[in-house]
Structures are given as structure tokens and as C-alpha cells.
Amino acid sequence: MAVAWLPNGTASTVLAVFAAASYLLTYLVRLFAWPGWVSKLSVFGAFGRPYLELPTAAGFAVLCALAVLGILLATVIAGRSPKAA
């Protein structure tokens, strides 16, 4: 979605900031003793520990929702953007 929407190399910067913030959120939840559901907002928290256990149903649902929403939005954005040959 970010690649279809943002010009040039801006998409990689946005995705890097998103990944860093998502990773940092998992530590902030433990540091400030926030509720456990807040860590599910992070893709890392939703994914869980794949080598030790499968993701929870809620985490799997979050990952699926993000994937489907991203695909749909990318399709809409790419369809509306001007085409170059």
C-alpha cells in the first residue's frame, strides 16, 4: 500500500518507521505495564513467538486483517494512480 501511494523512496522510510515503532511498542507495553491488548497493535506482538508457539487467534486475526486491508487499499490506490509505460 505504501509503495503504491507514496512517491519514490518515501515508502521505504515510512515502512521502516512503522516497523521500528511497532517493535518499540512491544517494549513500552512491558515497561509501563500497559494492558496486554495494546501489544497486539504491534505486528510483532500479534505474531507472537513463532519458534515456540503458534500465534493466538486474536493475533492471527489482526495479521489477517492487516494483510487484507493492505491488499485492498493498495489495489484501490494503484487503480487510481496514473499509469506509466
C-alpha positions in Angstrom: 0.0 0.0 0.0 2.8 2.4 0.9 4.6 1.7 -2.3 1.5 2.3 -4.4 0.6 5.5 -2.5 3.9 7.3 -1.8 6.4 8.5 -4.4 10.0 7.3 -4.9 11.9 6.2 -1.8 9.4 7.7 0.7 7.7 4.3 1.1 10.8 2.6 2.4 11.2 5.3 5.0 7.6 5.1 6.1 7.8 1.3 6.3 11.0 1.5 8.4 9.4 3.9 10.8 6.3 1.7 11.1 8.5 -1.4 11.8 10.6 0.4 14.4 7.6 1.9 16.2 5.9 -1.5 16.1 8.9 -3.2 17.6 9.3 -0.4 20.2 5.7 -0.8 21.3 6.3 -4.3 22.5 8.9 -3.0 24.9 6.8 0.0 26.0 3.9 -2.3 27.0 6.1 -4.2 29.4 8.0 -1.1 30.6 4.8 0.9 31.5 2.7 -2.1 32.5 0.1 -1.3 29.8 -2.7 -3.8 29.2 -1.8 -6.9 27.1 -4.2 -6.0 24.3 -2.0 -2.9 23.5 0.9 -5.2 22.4 -1.5 -6.8 19.9 -1.5 -3.5 18.0 2.1 -4.2 17.1 2.7 -6.7 14.3 5.5 -8.2 16.4 3.1 -8.6 19.4 0.4 -10.0 17.1 2.8 -12.5 15.5 3.9 -13.9 18.9 6.9 -16.2 19.2 6.7 -18.5 16.1 9.5 -20.8 17.1 7.9 -21.6 20.5 4.1 -21.4 19.8 1.6 -20.6 17.2 0.1 -17.1 17.2 -3.1 -16.7 19.3 -6.4 -16.5 17.5 -6.6 -12.7 18.2 -3.1 -12.1 16.9 -3.8 -14.2 13.8 -7.0 -12.2 13.2 -5.0 -8.9 13.5 -2.4 -10.1 11.0 -5.1 -11.3 8.5 -7.0 -8.1 8.8 -3.8 -6.0 8.2 -3.0 -8.2 5.2 -6.5 -8.0 3.6 -6.8 -4.2 4.3 -3.4 -3.5 2.9 -4.1 -5.5 -0.3 -7.5 -3.8 -0.8 -6.1 -0.3 -0.2 -3.1 -1.0 -2.5 -5.4 -2.2 -5.2 -7.6 0.9 -5.0 -4.6 3.3 -4.9 -2.9 1.5 -7.8 -6.1 1.6 -9.8 -6.4 5.4 -9.3 -2.8 6.3 -10.0 -1.7 7.4 -13.4 -0.1 4.6 -15.5 3.4 5.0 -16.9 4.7 2.9 -19.9 
